[in-house]
Amino acid sequence: GRWFAWLAAGLTIVTVTLILTLLYLQWTRVGSPVIDGFNARYLYPLLPMLLLALRFPRQPSFGARPGRWLLALALASAAATLA
């Protein structure tokens, strides 16, 4: 439903913000107007969430609803980013 779309959008914004913040702290000079080192490969963890948001199966996948898969993917992505 609508909450699922808002959740997916919110998690995407949080993930991109986290990635850019980590890159700013690690690679960019203080006060620089451009964040150095950003590549599209950093957005790959968002692809599964995009697929879940675009395709709503009529039957639950492996016994779980799409919202639960989104939560599991978001937690796995955040854990991998922090590790």
PDB file of N, CA, C and O in Angstrom:
ATOM      1  N   GLY A   1       0.810  -1.188   0.000  1.00  0.00           N
ATOM      2  CA  GLY A   1       0.000   0.000   0.000  1.00  0.00           C
ATOM      3  C   GLY A   1       0.851   1.248   0.000  1.00  0.00           C
ATOM      4  O   GLY A   1       2.021   1.247  -0.383  1.00  0.00           O
ATOM      5  N   ARG A   2       0.227   2.286   0.436  1.00  0.00           N
ATOM      6  CA  ARG A   2       0.895   3.592   0.453  1.00  0.00           C
ATOM      7  C   ARG A   2       2.046   3.633   1.457  1.00  0.00           C
ATOM      8  O   ARG A   2       3.080   4.245   1.192  1.00  0.00           O
ATOM      9  N   TRP A   3       1.867   2.981   2.610  1.00  0.00           N
ATOM     10  CA  TRP A   3       2.932   2.989   3.623  1.00  0.00           C
ATOM     11  C   TRP A   3       4.195   2.312   3.093  1.00  0.00           C
ATOM     12  O   TRP A   3       5.309   2.704   3.439  1.00  0.00           O
ATOM     13  N   PHE A   4       4.016   1.307   2.261  1.00  0.00           N
ATOM     14  CA  PHE A   4       5.163   0.590   1.696  1.00  0.00           C
ATOM     15  C   PHE A   4       5.976   1.512   0.791  1.00  0.00           C
ATOM     16  O   PHE A   4       7.206   1.504   0.837  1.00  0.00           O
ATOM     17  N   ALA A   5       5.300   2.298  -0.020  1.00  0.00           N
ATOM     18  CA  ALA A   5       5.999   3.234  -0.902  1.00  0.00           C
ATOM     19  C   ALA A   5       6.744   4.293  -0.091  1.00  0.00           C
ATOM     20  O   ALA A   5       7.875   4.645  -0.426  1.00  0.00           O
ATOM     21  N   TRP A   6       6.121   4.804   0.972  1.00  0.00           N
ATOM     22  CA  TRP A   6       6.781   5.796   1.815  1.00  0.00           C
ATOM     23  C   TRP A   6       7.968   5.189   2.555  1.00  0.00           C
ATOM     24  O   TRP A   6       9.000   5.839   2.720  1.00  0.00           O
ATOM     25  N   LEU A   7       7.822   3.949   2.996  1.00  0.00           N
ATOM     26  CA  LEU A   7       8.923   3.273   3.672  1.00  0.00           C
ATOM     27  C   LEU A   7      10.103   3.065   2.728  1.00  0.00           C
ATOM     28  O   LEU A   7      11.250   3.304   3.103  1.00  0.00           O
ATOM     29  N   ALA A   8       9.825   2.624   1.515  1.00  0.00           N
ATOM     30  CA  ALA A   8      10.889   2.421   0.524  1.00  0.00           C
ATOM     31  C   ALA A   8      11.582   3.745   0.197  1.00  0.00           C
ATOM     32  O   ALA A   8      12.809   3.796   0.108  1.00  0.00           O
ATOM     33  N   ALA A   9      10.815   4.800   0.019  1.00  0.00           N
ATOM     34  CA  ALA A   9      11.400   6.112  -0.274  1.00  0.00           C
ATOM     35  C   ALA A   9      12.238   6.613   0.900  1.00  0.00           C
ATOM     36  O   ALA A   9      13.327   7.152   0.702  1.00  0.00           O
ATOM     37  N   GLY A  10      11.740   6.441   2.104  1.00  0.00           N
ATOM     38  CA  GLY A  10      12.473   6.875   3.289  1.00  0.00           C
ATOM     39  C   GLY A  10      13.774   6.124   3.471  1.00  0.00           C
ATOM     40  O   GLY A  10      14.803   6.724   3.782  1.00  0.00           O
ATOM     41  N   LEU A  11      13.738   4.814   3.281  1.00  0.00           N
ATOM     42  CA  LEU A  11      14.953   4.016   3.405  1.00  0.00           C
ATOM     43  C   LEU A  11      15.967   4.362   2.322  1.00  0.00           C
ATOM     44  O   LEU A  11      17.173   4.336   2.567  1.00  0.00           O
ATOM     45  N   THR A  12      15.488   4.681   1.140  1.00  0.00           N
ATOM     46  CA  THR A  12      16.395   5.092   0.063  1.00  0.00           C
ATOM     47  C   THR A  12      17.083   6.408   0.414  1.00  0.00           C
ATOM     48  O   THR A  12      18.292   6.543   0.228  1.00  0.00           O
ATOM     49  N   ILE A  13      16.335   7.359   0.909  1.00  0.00           N
ATOM     50  CA  ILE A  13      16.901   8.659   1.288  1.00  0.00           C
ATOM     51  C   ILE A  13      17.909   8.499   2.421  1.00  0.00           C
ATOM     52  O   ILE A  13      18.979   9.108   2.385  1.00  0.00           O
ATOM     53  N   VAL A  14      17.585   7.697   3.416  1.00  0.00           N
ATOM     54  CA  VAL A  14      18.498   7.473   4.530  1.00  0.00           C
ATOM     55  C   VAL A  14      19.774   6.793   4.052  1.00  0.00           C
ATOM     56  O   VAL A  14      20.867   7.162   4.483  1.00  0.00           O
ATOM     57  N   THR A  15      19.653   5.811   3.173  1.00  0.00           N
ATOM     58  CA  THR A  15      20.827   5.090   2.673  1.00  0.00           C
ATOM     59  C   THR A  15      21.739   6.017   1.866  1.00  0.00           C
ATOM     60  O   THR A  15      22.953   6.017   2.073  1.00  0.00           O
ATOM     61  N   VAL A  16      21.173   6.800   0.958  1.00  0.00           N
ATOM     62  CA  VAL A  16      21.983   7.719   0.151  1.00  0.00           C
ATOM     63  C   VAL A  16      22.645   8.768   1.051  1.00  0.00           C
ATOM     64  O   VAL A  16      23.809   9.112   0.844  1.00  0.00           O
ATOM     65  N   THR A  17      21.921   9.272   2.035  1.00  0.00           N
ATOM     66  CA  THR A  17      22.491  10.247   2.960  1.00  0.00           C
ATOM     67  C   THR A  17      23.641   9.643   3.756  1.00  0.00           C
ATOM     68  O   THR A  17      24.666  10.294   3.961  1.00  0.00           O
ATOM     69  N   LEU A  18      23.477   8.402   4.206  1.00  0.00           N
ATOM     70  CA  LEU A  18      24.537   7.724   4.945  1.00  0.00           C
ATOM     71  C   LEU A  18      25.778   7.523   4.067  1.00  0.00           C
ATOM     72  O   LEU A  18      26.901   7.753   4.516  1.00  0.00           O
ATOM     73  N   ILE A  19      25.576   7.100   2.838  1.00  0.00           N
ATOM     74  CA  ILE A  19      26.704   6.889   1.920  1.00  0.00           C
ATOM     75  C   ILE A  19      27.444   8.200   1.669  1.00  0.00           C
ATOM     76  O   ILE A  19      28.673   8.236   1.737  1.00  0.00           O
ATOM     77  N   LEU A  20      26.720   9.266   1.382  1.00  0.00           N
ATOM     78  CA  LEU A  20      27.376  10.547   1.110  1.00  0.00           C
ATOM     79  C   LEU A  20      28.074  11.104   2.347  1.00  0.00           C
ATOM     80  O   LEU A  20      29.132  11.723   2.238  1.00  0.00           O
ATOM     81  N   THR A  21      27.490  10.888   3.517  1.00  0.00           N
ATOM     82  CA  THR A  21      28.124  11.351   4.755  1.00  0.00           C
ATOM     83  C   THR A  21      29.430  10.608   5.007  1.00  0.00           C
ATOM     84  O   THR A  21      30.434  11.221   5.369  1.00  0.00           O
ATOM     85  N   LEU A  22      29.421   9.286   4.819  1.00  0.00           N
ATOM     86  CA  LEU A  22      30.645   8.516   5.012  1.00  0.00           C
ATOM     87  C   LEU A  22      31.730   8.925   4.011  1.00  0.00           C
ATOM     88  O   LEU A  22      32.905   9.012   4.369  1.00  0.00           O
ATOM     89  N   LEU A  23      31.341   9.172   2.771  1.00  0.00           N
ATOM     90  CA  LEU A  23      32.319   9.610   1.777  1.00  0.00           C
ATOM     91  C   LEU A  23      32.869  11.000   2.114  1.00  0.00           C
ATOM     92  O   LEU A  23      34.056  11.265   1.928  1.00  0.00           O
ATOM     93  N   TYR A  24      32.002  11.876   2.608  1.00  0.00           N
ATOM     94  CA  TYR A  24      32.460  13.218   2.967  1.00  0.00           C
ATOM     95  C   TYR A  24      33.461  13.154   4.115  1.00  0.00           C
ATOM     96  O   TYR A  24      34.476  13.849   4.101  1.00  0.00           O
ATOM     97  N   LEU A  25      33.171  12.320   5.104  1.00  0.00           N
ATOM     98  CA  LEU A  25      34.063  12.229   6.257  1.00  0.00           C
ATOM     99  C   LEU A  25      35.388  11.545   5.923  1.00  0.00           C
ATOM    100  O   LEU A  25      36.418  11.859   6.520  1.00  0.00           O
ATOM    101  N   GLN A  26      35.363  10.617   4.977  1.00  0.00           N
ATOM    102  CA  GLN A  26      36.564   9.836   4.693  1.00  0.00           C
ATOM    103  C   GLN A  26      37.441  10.435   3.589  1.00  0.00           C
ATOM    104  O   GLN A  26      38.664  10.450   3.726  1.00  0.00           O
ATOM    105  N   TRP A  27      36.849  10.925   2.508  1.00  0.00           N
ATOM    106  CA  TRP A  27      37.629  11.289   1.322  1.00  0.00           C
ATOM    107  C   TRP A  27      37.693  12.778   1.017  1.00  0.00           C
ATOM    108  O   TRP A  27      38.618  13.217   0.334  1.00  0.00           O
ATOM    109  N   THR A  28      36.767  13.549   1.488  1.00  0.00           N
ATOM    110  CA  THR A  28      36.639  14.941   1.051  1.00  0.00           C
ATOM    111  C   THR A  28      37.322  15.893   2.032  1.00  0.00           C
ATOM    112  O   THR A  28      37.266  15.705   3.247  1.00  0.00           O
ATOM    113  N   ARG A  29      37.966  16.918   1.475  1.00  0.00           N
ATOM    114  CA  ARG A  29      38.553  17.961   2.313  1.00  0.00           C
ATOM    115  C   ARG A  29      37.442  18.745   3.008  1.00  0.00           C
ATOM    116  O   ARG A  29      36.349  18.904   2.465  1.00  0.00           O
ATOM    117  N   VAL A  30      37.730  19.225   4.197  1.00  0.00           N
ATOM    118  CA  VAL A  30      36.741  19.979   4.971  1.00  0.00           C
ATOM    119  C   VAL A  30      36.357  21.243   4.215  1.00  0.00           C
ATOM    120  O   VAL A  30      37.222  22.003   3.778  1.00  0.00           O
ATOM    121  N   GLY A  31      35.059  21.462   4.064  1.00  0.00           N
ATOM    122  CA  GLY A  31      34.557  22.651   3.404  1.00  0.00           C
ATOM    123  C   GLY A  31      34.498  22.564   1.898  1.00  0.00           C
ATOM    124  O   GLY A  31      34.151  23.547   1.244  1.00  0.00           O
ATOM    125  N   SER A  32      34.824  21.428   1.327  1.00  0.00           N
ATOM    126  CA  SER A  32      34.798  21.276  -0.124  1.00  0.00           C
ATOM    127  C   SER A  32      33.354  21.286  -0.625  1.00  0.00           C
ATOM    128  O   SER A  32      32.488  20.676   0.002  1.00  0.00           O
ATOM    129  N   PRO A  33      33.079  21.963  -1.739  1.00  0.00           N
ATOM    130  CA  PRO A  33      31.708  22.014  -2.259  1.00  0.00           C
ATOM    131  C   PRO A  33      31.274  20.730  -2.959  1.00  0.00           C
ATOM    132  O   PRO A  33      30.087  20.542  -3.224  1.00  0.00           O
ATOM    133  N   VAL A  34      32.230  19.837  -3.263  1.00  0.00           N
ATOM    134  CA  VAL A  34      31.933  18.597  -3.980  1.00  0.00           C
ATOM    135  C   VAL A  34      32.395  17.417  -3.137  1.00  0.00           C
ATOM    136  O   VAL A  34      33.488  17.452  -2.572  1.00  0.00           O
ATOM    137  N   ILE A  35      31.575  16.371  -3.045  1.00  0.00           N
ATOM    138  CA  ILE A  35      31.959  15.157  -2.329  1.00  0.00           C
ATOM    139  C   ILE A  35      32.775  14.288  -3.277  1.00  0.00           C
ATOM    140  O   ILE A  35      32.274  13.838  -4.307  1.00  0.00           O
ATOM    141  N   ASP A  36      34.039  14.055  -2.921  1.00  0.00           N
ATOM    142  CA  ASP A  36      34.939  13.272  -3.758  1.00  0.00           C
ATOM    143  C   ASP A  36      34.705  11.779  -3.557  1.00  0.00           C
ATOM    144  O   ASP A  36      34.357  11.341  -2.461  1.00  0.00           O
ATOM    145  N   GLY A  37      34.897  11.003  -4.620  1.00  0.00           N
ATOM    146  CA  GLY A  37      34.881   9.559  -4.520  1.00  0.00           C
ATOM    147  C   GLY A  37      33.538   8.889  -4.663  1.00  0.00           C
ATOM    148  O   GLY A  37      33.443   7.684  -4.428  1.00  0.00           O
ATOM    149  N   PHE A  38      32.495   9.603  -5.036  1.00  0.00           N
ATOM    150  CA  PHE A  38      31.175   8.982  -5.158  1.00  0.00           C
ATOM    151  C   PHE A  38      31.062   8.240  -6.488  1.00  0.00           C
ATOM    152  O   PHE A  38      31.317   8.810  -7.549  1.00  0.00           O
ATOM    153  N   ASN A  39      30.683   6.978  -6.424  1.00  0.00           N
ATOM    154  CA  ASN A  39      30.475   6.147  -7.605  1.00  0.00           C
ATOM    155  C   ASN A  39      29.081   5.537  -7.557  1.00  0.00           C
ATOM    156  O   ASN A  39      28.497   5.382  -6.485  1.00  0.00           O
ATOM    157  N   ALA A  40      28.562   5.197  -8.709  1.00  0.00           N
ATOM    158  CA  ALA A  40      27.224   4.597  -8.775  1.00  0.00           C
ATOM    159  C   ALA A  40      27.186   3.231  -8.106  1.00  0.00           C
ATOM    160  O   ALA A  40      26.114   2.772  -7.709  1.00  0.00           O
ATOM    161  N   ARG A  41      28.332   2.574  -7.973  1.00  0.00           N
ATOM    162  CA  ARG A  41      28.344   1.250  -7.349  1.00  0.00           C
ATOM    163  C   ARG A  41      27.900   1.304  -5.895  1.00  0.00           C
ATOM    164  O   ARG A  41      27.494   0.281  -5.343  1.00  0.00           O
ATOM    165  N   TYR A  42      27.967   2.462  -5.265  1.00  0.00           N
ATOM    166  CA  TYR A  42      27.519   2.586  -3.886  1.00  0.00           C
ATOM    167  C   TYR A  42      25.997   2.499  -3.777  1.00  0.00           C
ATOM    168  O   TYR A  42      25.457   2.305  -2.687  1.00  0.00           O
ATOM    169  N   LEU A  43      25.319   2.641  -4.893  1.00  0.00           N
ATOM    170  CA  LEU A  43      23.856   2.560  -4.890  1.00  0.00           C
ATOM    171  C   LEU A  43      23.354   1.143  -5.169  1.00  0.00           C
ATOM    172  O   LEU A  43      22.147   0.903  -5.128  1.00  0.00           O
ATOM    173  N   TYR A  44      24.256   0.200  -5.451  1.00  0.00           N
ATOM    174  CA  TYR A  44      23.840  -1.177  -5.738  1.00  0.00           C
ATOM    175  C   TYR A  44      23.010  -1.806  -4.620  1.00  0.00           C
ATOM    176  O   TYR A  44      22.088  -2.560  -4.929  1.00  0.00           O
ATOM    177  N   PRO A  45      23.282  -1.541  -3.336  1.00  0.00           N
ATOM    178  CA  PRO A  45      22.429  -2.134  -2.297  1.00  0.00           C
ATOM    179  C   PRO A  45      20.968  -1.690  -2.383  1.00  0.00           C
ATOM    180  O   PRO A  45      20.088  -2.328  -1.805  1.00  0.00           O
ATOM    181  N   LEU A  46      20.714  -0.605  -3.098  1.00  0.00           N
ATOM    182  CA  LEU A  46      19.329  -0.127  -3.233  1.00  0.00           C
ATOM    183  C   LEU A  46      18.557  -0.859  -4.324  1.00  0.00           C
ATOM    184  O   LEU A  46      17.330  -0.768  -4.364  1.00  0.00           O
ATOM    185  N   LEU A  47      19.232  -1.574  -5.202  1.00  0.00           N
ATOM    186  CA  LEU A  47      18.547  -2.258  -6.300  1.00  0.00           C
ATOM    187  C   LEU A  47      17.503  -3.275  -5.833  1.00  0.00           C
ATOM    188  O   LEU A  47      16.406  -3.293  -6.393  1.00  0.00           O
ATOM    189  N   PRO A  48      17.785  -4.122  -4.839  1.00  0.00           N
ATOM    190  CA  PRO A  48      16.727  -5.038  -4.395  1.00  0.00           C
ATOM    191  C   PRO A  48      15.493  -4.325  -3.877  1.00  0.00           C
ATOM    192  O   PRO A  48      14.371  -4.781  -4.098  1.00  0.00           O
ATOM    193  N   MET A  49      15.694  -3.198  -3.181  1.00  0.00           N
ATOM    194  CA  MET A  49      14.535  -2.440  -2.697  1.00  0.00           C
ATOM    195  C   MET A  49      13.751  -1.860  -3.868  1.00  0.00           C
ATOM    196  O   MET A  49      12.522  -1.804  -3.824  1.00  0.00           O
ATOM    197  N   LEU A  50      14.451  -1.431  -4.910  1.00  0.00           N
ATOM    198  CA  LEU A  50      13.776  -0.915  -6.090  1.00  0.00           C
ATOM    199  C   LEU A  50      12.950  -2.006  -6.747  1.00  0.00           C
ATOM    200  O   LEU A  50      11.815  -1.765  -7.157  1.00  0.00           O
ATOM    201  N   LEU A  51      13.512  -3.204  -6.849  1.00  0.00           N
ATOM    202  CA  LEU A  51      12.769  -4.313  -7.437  1.00  0.00           C
ATOM    203  C   LEU A  51      11.532  -4.659  -6.620  1.00  0.00           C
ATOM    204  O   LEU A  51      10.477  -4.959  -7.178  1.00  0.00           O
ATOM    205  N   LEU A  52      11.663  -4.616  -5.297  1.00  0.00           N
ATOM    206  CA  LEU A  52      10.496  -4.882  -4.459  1.00  0.00           C
ATOM    207  C   LEU A  52       9.432  -3.802  -4.618  1.00  0.00           C
ATOM    208  O   LEU A  52       8.236  -4.093  -4.597  1.00  0.00           O
ATOM    209  N   ALA A  53       9.868  -2.566  -4.777  1.00  0.00           N
ATOM    210  CA  ALA A  53       8.913  -1.466  -4.905  1.00  0.00           C
ATOM    211  C   ALA A  53       8.208  -1.496  -6.255  1.00  0.00           C
ATOM    212  O   ALA A  53       7.055  -1.076  -6.356  1.00  0.00           O
ATOM    213  N   LEU A  54       8.879  -1.985  -7.290  1.00  0.00           N
ATOM    214  CA  LEU A  54       8.281  -1.994  -8.623  1.00  0.00           C
ATOM    215  C   LEU A  54       7.378  -3.192  -8.859  1.00  0.00           C
ATOM    216  O   LEU A  54       6.417  -3.104  -9.623  1.00  0.00           O
ATOM    217  N   ARG A  55       7.674  -4.303  -8.215  1.00  0.00           N
ATOM    218  CA  ARG A  55       6.937  -5.535  -8.489  1.00  0.00           C
ATOM    219  C   ARG A  55       6.265  -6.020  -7.213  1.00  0.00           C
ATOM    220  O   ARG A  55       6.939  -6.413  -6.261  1.00  0.00           O
ATOM    221  N   PHE A  56       4.943  -5.991  -7.197  1.00  0.00           N
ATOM    222  CA  PHE A  56       4.193  -6.479  -6.058  1.00  0.00           C
ATOM    223  C   PHE A  56       3.594  -7.835  -6.413  1.00  0.00           C
ATOM    224  O   PHE A  56       2.594  -7.893  -7.129  1.00  0.00           O
ATOM    225  N   PRO A  57       4.180  -8.917  -5.932  1.00  0.00           N
ATOM    226  CA  PRO A  57       3.640 -10.236  -6.261  1.00  0.00           C
ATOM    227  C   PRO A  57       2.297 -10.478  -5.589  1.00  0.00           C
ATOM    228  O   PRO A  57       2.039 -10.001  -4.484  1.00  0.00           O
ATOM    229  N   ARG A  58       1.455 -11.223  -6.275  1.00  0.00           N
ATOM    230  CA  ARG A  58       0.150 -11.558  -5.691  1.00  0.00           C
ATOM    231  C   ARG A  58       0.301 -12.576  -4.573  1.00  0.00           C
ATOM    232  O   ARG A  58      -0.446 -12.543  -3.595  1.00  0.00           O
ATOM    233  N   GLN A  59       1.258 -13.475  -4.712  1.00  0.00           N
ATOM    234  CA  GLN A  59       1.527 -14.472  -3.682  1.00  0.00           C
ATOM    235  C   GLN A  59       2.788 -14.068  -2.915  1.00  0.00           C
ATOM    236  O   GLN A  59       3.746 -13.584  -3.519  1.00  0.00           O
ATOM    237  N   PRO A  60       2.800 -14.259  -1.602  1.00  0.00           N
ATOM    238  CA  PRO A  60       4.007 -13.918  -0.839  1.00  0.00           C
ATOM    239  C   PRO A  60       5.204 -14.751  -1.286  1.00  0.00           C
ATOM    240  O   PRO A  60       5.075 -15.943  -1.567  1.00  0.00           O
ATOM    241  N   SER A  61       6.366 -14.112  -1.348  1.00  0.00           N
ATOM    242  CA  SER A  61       7.603 -14.793  -1.728  1.00  0.00           C
ATOM    243  C   SER A  61       8.184 -15.516  -0.521  1.00  0.00           C
ATOM    244  O   SER A  61       8.475 -14.885   0.495  1.00  0.00           O
ATOM    245  N   PHE A  62       8.352 -16.803  -0.617  1.00  0.00           N
ATOM    246  CA  PHE A  62       8.925 -17.611   0.452  1.00  0.00           C
ATOM    247  C   PHE A  62       8.191 -17.414   1.774  1.00  0.00           C
ATOM    248  O   PHE A  62       8.800 -17.466   2.842  1.00  0.00           O
ATOM    249  N   GLY A  63       6.910 -17.191   1.701  1.00  0.00           N
ATOM    250  CA  GLY A  63       6.098 -17.069   2.910  1.00  0.00           C
ATOM    251  C   GLY A  63       6.136 -15.705   3.567  1.00  0.00           C
ATOM    252  O   GLY A  63       5.574 -15.546   4.650  1.00  0.00           O
ATOM    253  N   ALA A  64       6.773 -14.712   2.963  1.00  0.00           N
ATOM    254  CA  ALA A  64       6.853 -13.378   3.570  1.00  0.00           C
ATOM    255  C   ALA A  64       6.284 -12.337   2.620  1.00  0.00           C
ATOM    256  O   ALA A  64       6.401 -12.457   1.400  1.00  0.00           O
ATOM    257  N   ARG A  65       5.677 -11.329   3.188  1.00  0.00           N
ATOM    258  CA  ARG A  65       5.142 -10.232   2.386  1.00  0.00           C
ATOM    259  C   ARG A  65       6.273  -9.307   1.936  1.00  0.00           C
ATOM    260  O   ARG A  65       7.350  -9.308   2.531  1.00  0.00           O
ATOM    261  N   PRO A  66       6.030  -8.522   0.891  1.00  0.00           N
ATOM    262  CA  PRO A  66       7.090  -7.629   0.388  1.00  0.00           C
ATOM    263  C   PRO A  66       7.630  -6.663   1.440  1.00  0.00           C
ATOM    264  O   PRO A  66       8.818  -6.339   1.425  1.00  0.00           O
ATOM    265  N   GLY A  67       6.788  -6.208   2.339  1.00  0.00           N
ATOM    266  CA  GLY A  67       7.248  -5.296   3.383  1.00  0.00           C
ATOM    267  C   GLY A  67       8.296  -5.917   4.285  1.00  0.00           C
ATOM    268  O   GLY A  67       9.236  -5.243   4.709  1.00  0.00           O
ATOM    269  N   ARG A  68       8.143  -7.184   4.578  1.00  0.00           N
ATOM    270  CA  ARG A  68       9.134  -7.874   5.410  1.00  0.00           C
ATOM    271  C   ARG A  68      10.448  -8.071   4.656  1.00  0.00           C
ATOM    272  O   ARG A  68      11.525  -7.966   5.243  1.00  0.00           O
ATOM    273  N   TRP A  69      10.358  -8.357   3.357  1.00  0.00           N
ATOM    274  CA  TRP A  69      11.570  -8.468   2.535  1.00  0.00           C
ATOM    275  C   TRP A  69      12.284  -7.124   2.477  1.00  0.00           C
ATOM    276  O   TRP A  69      13.512  -7.074   2.544  1.00  0.00           O
ATOM    277  N   LEU A  70      11.539  -6.044   2.354  1.00  0.00           N
ATOM    278  CA  LEU A  70      12.138  -4.709   2.314  1.00  0.00           C
ATOM    279  C   LEU A  70      12.871  -4.411   3.611  1.00  0.00           C
ATOM    280  O   LEU A  70      13.983  -3.883   3.592  1.00  0.00           O
ATOM    281  N   LEU A  71      12.262  -4.742   4.723  1.00  0.00           N
ATOM    282  CA  LEU A  71      12.906  -4.516   6.011  1.00  0.00           C
ATOM    283  C   LEU A  71      14.178  -5.348   6.141  1.00  0.00           C
ATOM    284  O   LEU A  71      15.200  -4.847   6.608  1.00  0.00           O
ATOM    285  N   ALA A  72      14.122  -6.611   5.731  1.00  0.00           N
ATOM    286  CA  ALA A  72      15.305  -7.474   5.813  1.00  0.00           C
ATOM    287  C   ALA A  72      16.425  -6.950   4.911  1.00  0.00           C
ATOM    288  O   ALA A  72      17.588  -6.947   5.315  1.00  0.00           O
ATOM    289  N   LEU A  73      16.092  -6.508   3.698  1.00  0.00           N
ATOM    290  CA  LEU A  73      17.110  -5.968   2.803  1.00  0.00           C
ATOM    291  C   LEU A  73      17.702  -4.670   3.324  1.00  0.00           C
ATOM    292  O   LEU A  73      18.904  -4.436   3.197  1.00  0.00           O
ATOM    293  N   ALA A  74      16.866  -3.830   3.909  1.00  0.00           N
ATOM    294  CA  ALA A  74      17.361  -2.561   4.458  1.00  0.00           C
ATOM    295  C   ALA A  74      18.300  -2.802   5.618  1.00  0.00           C
ATOM    296  O   ALA A  74      19.338  -2.148   5.717  1.00  0.00           O
ATOM    297  N   LEU A  75      17.956  -3.729   6.500  1.00  0.00           N
ATOM    298  CA  LEU A  75      18.828  -4.029   7.637  1.00  0.00           C
ATOM    299  C   LEU A  75      20.145  -4.646   7.180  1.00  0.00           C
ATOM    300  O   LEU A  75      21.203  -4.308   7.711  1.00  0.00           O
ATOM    301  N   ALA A  76      20.089  -5.545   6.203  1.00  0.00           N
ATOM    302  CA  ALA A  76      21.315  -6.153   5.685  1.00  0.00           C
ATOM    303  C   ALA A  76      22.200  -5.108   5.008  1.00  0.00           C
ATOM    304  O   ALA A  76      23.420  -5.128   5.173  1.00  0.00           O
ATOM    305  N   SER A  77      21.599  -4.208   4.256  1.00  0.00           N
ATOM    306  CA  SER A  77      22.355  -3.153   3.583  1.00  0.00           C
ATOM    307  C   SER A  77      22.990  -2.197   4.597  1.00  0.00           C
ATOM    308  O   SER A  77      24.151  -1.815   4.446  1.00  0.00           O
ATOM    309  N   ALA A  78      22.247  -1.816   5.609  1.00  0.00           N
ATOM    310  CA  ALA A  78      22.791  -0.911   6.634  1.00  0.00           C
ATOM    311  C   ALA A  78      23.925  -1.586   7.412  1.00  0.00           C
ATOM    312  O   ALA A  78      24.933  -0.951   7.721  1.00  0.00           O
ATOM    313  N   ALA A  79      23.756  -2.873   7.726  1.00  0.00           N
ATOM    314  CA  ALA A  79      24.811  -3.595   8.442  1.00  0.00           C
ATOM    315  C   ALA A  79      26.077  -3.700   7.601  1.00  0.00           C
ATOM    316  O   ALA A  79      27.182  -3.534   8.118  1.00  0.00           O
ATOM    317  N   ALA A  80      25.921  -3.974   6.308  1.00  0.00           N
ATOM    318  CA  ALA A  80      27.090  -4.067   5.426  1.00  0.00           C
ATOM    319  C   ALA A  80      27.771  -2.716   5.270  1.00  0.00           C
ATOM    320  O   ALA A  80      28.999  -2.649   5.203  1.00  0.00           O
ATOM    321  N   THR A  81      27.000  -1.646   5.210  1.00  0.00           N
ATOM    322  CA  THR A  81      27.579  -0.306   5.087  1.00  0.00           C
ATOM    323  C   THR A  81      28.352   0.062   6.343  1.00  0.00           C
ATOM    324  O   THR A  81      29.451   0.610   6.259  1.00  0.00           O
ATOM    325  N   LEU A  82      27.790  -0.233   7.495  1.00  0.00           N
ATOM    326  CA  LEU A  82      28.466   0.108   8.747  1.00  0.00           C
ATOM    327  C   LEU A  82      29.694  -0.778   8.993  1.00  0.00           C
ATOM    328  O   LEU A  82      30.666  -0.341   9.608  1.00  0.00           O
ATOM    329  N   ALA A  83      29.642  -2.019   8.510  1.00  0.00           N
ATOM    330  CA  ALA A  83      30.799  -2.922   8.680  1.00  0.00           C
ATOM    331  C   ALA A  83      31.947  -2.431   7.827  1.00  0.00           C
ATOM    332  O   ALA A  83      33.016  -3.042   7.820  1.00  0.00           O
TER     333      ALA A  83
END
